[in-house]
Amino acid sequence: MAATAANAQDAKSALEVYGSVQLDYIQNFRRADPSWTAALRPSKIPTTKGQFGGDGEATLSARQTRLGIRASTPAGSNELTSQFEFDLFGVGVDAGKTTFRLRHAWAAWGPILAGQTNSLFMDADLFPNVVDYWGPTGMAFVRNPQIRLTVVDKAGFKFAVAIESPNEDIDVGRIRQIDPDLAANLRDVTPLPDLTAQARYVGDWGHVQLSGLLTKLAVETAGTPNNQPKDSRIGWGLNFGTSFNIAKATTLRAGVVYGHGIASYMNDGGTDLAPRTVPVGPGLALGLEAEAVPLLGIIAYVDHRWSKSFTSALGYSMTRVENTNFQTASAYHKGEYASGNLLWQPMRNVLVGGELLYGKRTDNDGRSGDDIRTQVTFKASFSSSDLLKAK
């Protein structure tokens, strides 16, 4: 929220160093992609038995260990605030490694924010109190570089718009079978930034949020005249979520997200652009065109506090892709995720807990595979503000 001129003059500079040290012991009773043993992602579950070896795998991981810095200082009529945070959970080319992963790197002055942080299309308050790193599959969850403008922020209501770094995942489908050279040279193209918007209201009872996304998805062929063949589509999405205090110690978190070409914004699973066949002339002649792939995601979780020290989270989440008619039989179609836990926090900065997780992947042709695992977590948090209070 933008500070008034008087508030900005009265404000003092502040700096906080914070973080946590965390160890997870994960016992997998099935077997998943070896690069993803430290988190449950349904998209990484094999649908061919024995693809990654026999059942049973133990993992001890410190990848959720985290370090961050928050700072604020008066700057004219507003406060200048910033955050820098990283953990050690390798992704992408670093998947499976304990290595630096940037989470937040942003600065805000009044209503203007620039840097990497939570996308406006996501609703971070839908993420339940789980200790699994990746979390429920069927929710929008991505941290994007962005330029954001908060238009309204008062009386619990906030409305903001942003341009965000475009992301795109293409599936060449069965093109690989009929023309391997063409498939190898198809490239995703991001000609414009994504446009996102968020309307959010927060009250004593909880919150409600509606977010929207517009994106241009494109594909072209490298090394050909005018990069032909090429194609583009407009992708869009709507994301509705709420957290509701159904009792003094119980919170319901529920959301639904739907769109075309939004897989890159989802927590797990799907593709943004894929080929489909279309009639191109009389008779049975068919051609190919790109399609922004439809996707539906849902999440429903209950967080409950049993006592001052004990809490639990229980729920289910799902992602379903409406595959095109030219995707392969092994293309990702549906991912399911369910978990329940019991967490003990004997003091404010210490957490110990156990979690039972289940995941399932279903392919385009109906083949499926599942994953059952347990996770035991030990976490100690720290903050420089605690040291200052101690003095």
N, C-alpha and C positions, 0 to 999 in steps of 0.2 A: 504494500500500500504506500502511495506517495506521502511523504511527510510534508507538513506545512512549513513555511519559512521559519516560524518561531520554533517549531519542534526541531528542525534541522540545526538551528543555531544552538539549541540546548543540548543536542545529542553529543555523545562522546565517541571517540573511536574505540573499536573493540576487535579483538582477535582471539579466536578459539582454535586450538588444535585438538582434534578428537579422533576416535577410531575404536577398533576392537581387534582382539586376537581370538581366532576361532579354529577349533579342530573338529572335523566331522569324521565319524566312523560309519561308513556305509556298507551294509551287507546286502549284496544283490543275490536273490535266489534264482534269477534267470541270468541272462547275459545280454548286454547292449553294446553299442558301438564303443570300442575301447577308449576313444577320445572323450567320452561323455559318461564315465563311471561315477563322477562326483556330483551329478545332477540328473534328475529324471526328466527326459524330454521324449515324449511319445514318438516324435519323428525319427528318433535314433534307435528305436526298437526294431530288431530284425523280424521279418515275416517269413523267413526261411530258417527252419530249425538248424542250429549248429553253424550259422553263418559266421559268428564271432567266437565259436568254441562251445564247450560244454557249460552246463548251468553251474552257477555259483562263483561269486567273485567278491573279494573284500577290498575296500579302499579306505585309506586314511588320508584326509586332505586338509591342508591349511589354507586353501584358495579363497575362502570367504573372509580372511583377515583383511582389514580395511583401515585406511588412513585418510583424514581430510582436514581441511582448513576453512574456516568461515571468517570473514572480515567485514567490518562496516565502518564508515567514516563520514562525517558531514561533508557535503559537496554542494555549495550554493543553497538553493531552496529545497533540495532533496538529500536523502542519504544515498551514498554509494555502497552497495553491498556486493559481495562476491563469494564464490565457493569453488574449491578445488578438492576433488575426492577420487580415490582409486582403490581397487581391490586387486587380488592376485589371481583371478579366475580367467585363464586364457581362453579366448574364443577365436573363430576364424582360423587363420593359419597357425595360431598358437593353441588351438583346442587341445585339451588334455595336459597342458603345461601349467605350472605355477609361475605366473608372470604378471607384469603390470597390465591392468585393464582400466582405462579411464572411464569414470562414471559421470562426474560433473566437472565442468570448467566454464563458469559463466560470471558475468558481472551485470548488475542492474542499477540504473539510476532513475528513480521515480517509476514511471510506467514503462520504461524501455529496458529490455533485457537482450543481451547478445552472448552467445556461447552455447555450450552443450549442456542440456539438462532434459528433464522429462518432456516428451512431446505433448503438445496440447491435445492431441487426439487420444491420449491414454488417460486413465483415471487411476492414479497411484493408490488411492484409498480402497480400491477393490482388492489389492494384494493382501491376502489373509496373513495371520500370525503363524506362518510355517517356517521351518528351518531349512528345508530343501532350497538350494540356491535359485533354481530356475523358476519354480512355482507353477501355478495353474496354466494350462495350455491355451484356454479359450478366452484370453483377455488381451487387449491391445497393450503392449508394453515395449517401448523403445525410448532410448535417450538420444536425441538428435541435435546436431548443431543447428541453430536457429536465430532469427531476429524476431522478437516478440513485442507487441504493443498491448498493454492492458488498458482497455478503453474505459471500463467501469470497475470500481473496487470499493464498495461501500455497503453497509448494513447487511453483511453476509453474502451479498451477490457480487459475482465477478464475471466479466466478459472480456475475453482476450482473443487476438488474432496473431498469426505468425506465418512467416515463410520458413520452411524447414528443408534441410538437406534431403534431396530425393534418394530413395532406395528402391531397387528393383531386382526381382529374381525371375528369370525366364526359364521355362521348361521347353526344350525343343521337341519333346514328345517323340513320335514315331518317324520324324524327319531323319533321325540318326540311322534308322533302318533302311530308308530308301535312298538317302543321299548323305553319306557320312561326311563328305567334304563340306557340303553346305552347313550341316549341323555344327561342325567344328568352327566355322567362321561366323556364325550368328553371334551378335553382341547386343547386350542391353544398352540402351541410351537413355540418359536423363536430361532432356533439353531444358527443363524449367524446374524451379524449386517447387516443392509441395506447398499447398495452402491449407492451413488448419485453423480451426476456430473452436472456442470452448465457452460454454455458459454454465456457471456453477453457483449453487446456493448452499450455504452451510448454516445449520441451526443447532439448537441444543439437542434435537432428536437425531441428528446425523447430517447427511448431505445428499444432494442429487446433482447429476451432471449430464449434460448432453454435449457431445463433441462431433465435429465434422471434418472431412478430409476431401480435398481435390488433388489429383495427381495426373501427370501425363506420362504414360508408359509407352516406350518405343523400342523397336528392335531393328537392326540393320545388319548387312553382311559386309565383313571386312574384306578389302582387297578386290572389290568388283567395281565396275563403272557405276558411279553415282550410288555406290553401296547398296545396289539392288540385289535381291529383293529386300524391301524394308516395309515396315508398317507401324502404326501407332494407335493407341486407344486412350480415352479418358477414364481414369479410375476414380472411384468415390467411395466414401464410407460414412456411416453414422454409428456412434458409440454412446449407449445410455447406461448409466450406472448409478447405484445408490448404496449407502450404508445406513442402516436404521437400527437404533437402539430399541430392540423389542422387549428388553427388560433391563434392570439396573446393571446387571453384569453380563448381558448377552447382546452381541451386535451381529446383525445379518448383513452380509455383503453380497450383492447380486448385480449382474450386468449382462447385457447382450450387445454384440457388435455384429454389423453386417455391411458388406460392401463388395465392390468389384475391383480386384487388383489391390487388395490391402494386406496381403500376406506379410510383406516386409515390416508392417507395424504390429504384427501379432507376436505373442510371446513364443509361439512354436508352431511350425507346420504350414504347408501350403506353398503356392507359387503365385506370382502376380500376373504373368503373361504366358499364355500357352497357345499352340496352334489348334485350329479346328477346320473341318472340311466344310465347304460351301459350294452350291451349284454355280457353275461358270458358263453354262450354255445349254443347248438342247440335249435331251437324252440323259445319260448318266455321268456326264463330264463333271468332275469335281476339282476345286482348287482349294488353296489353303489361305487362311487369314488369321491374324492374331486376335485373341480374346482376353479381355481383362477378367480373370477367373473369379467367379462368385465364391464368397466364403462367409460362413456363419460361426460365431463364437459365443459361448455362454459360460458363466461362472456363478456358482452359488455356494457360499461358505458361511459358517457360523463360528464366531469367536466367543468363547465363554470364559469368565473368570470364576474359578471355583472358590478361591480365597485370595488373600493378599499376595500369596507366593505362587499359586498354581493356576495355570491357564491351559486351555485347549482350543484347537481349531479343527473343524471337521467340514468336509465339503467335496464338491465334484465340479469338474470343468470339461468342456468339449470344444473341439474345432472340427468343422465339417466343410470340405471343399466340394463344389459342384464341378467335377472334372470335365474337360472338354472331350469331344469324340475322337481326338487325335493324340491324346496323352497315352502313355504306355500302361500296360496292366499293372506295373509296379509303382505307378505314381501314387503319391500320398493322397488319401481320401479322407480319413477321419482319425483324430487323436483324442483319447480320453485320459483323464487324470483324476485320481481321487486320493485323499490323504486324511489322516487323523493323528493327533499328537497329544502329548501331555508334557508341559514345560514347567520347570521349577526355577523360580528366581528368588533365592534365599536372601539376596541383597540387591540393591538397585543396579549394580554394575556386573553382576554375575548371573549367567543363565546356563542351566543344564536341562536337557530334554531328550525325549525319544519320539520318533515319528514312524508311522507305517504308511507306505506309499504303494499305489497301484497305477500302472499305465498300460495303455493298449493302443496299437496302431493297426489300422485297416487300410489296405491298398485299394486301388481302383478296381481290381478284379475280385475283391472280396476276401483275399487272403489276409490273415491277421496274425499278430504276435503280441504277447503281453509281457509285463515286467512286474515283479514283486520285490520290494526291498524295504529294509529298515534303516533308519539313520539315528545315530546318537550324537548329540552336539554339546560341546563345551565352549562357552564364550565368555570372555572378560572384556568389558568396555572401559574406556578412559576418556577424560576430557580435561583440558588445561583449566577450565573454569572450576573444576572440583579442587584443583591444587590451590587456586586463588582463594576459594572459600575456606580451605583448611587453614590458611594463614590468618 
